């Protein structure tokens, strides 16, 4: 009986498939967090660049008189 329990414990000790799933989940969460931080950090810069471009088009169309 004791030998059967030891054998079972050894096979369970070497079986770590569940740990890899948790690790992949943590990696996905970390990557998502980095992407979200980059979007918020660069959002103002991108918005400013588009505003500058739109203002340039607005100024150019008012000079030529076409819409």
Protein Blocks (a to p, Z undefined) as FASTA:
>chain_A
ZZmmmmmmmmmmmmcklmmmmmmmmmmmmmmmmmmmmmmmmmmmmmmmmmmmmmmmmmmm
mmnopZZ
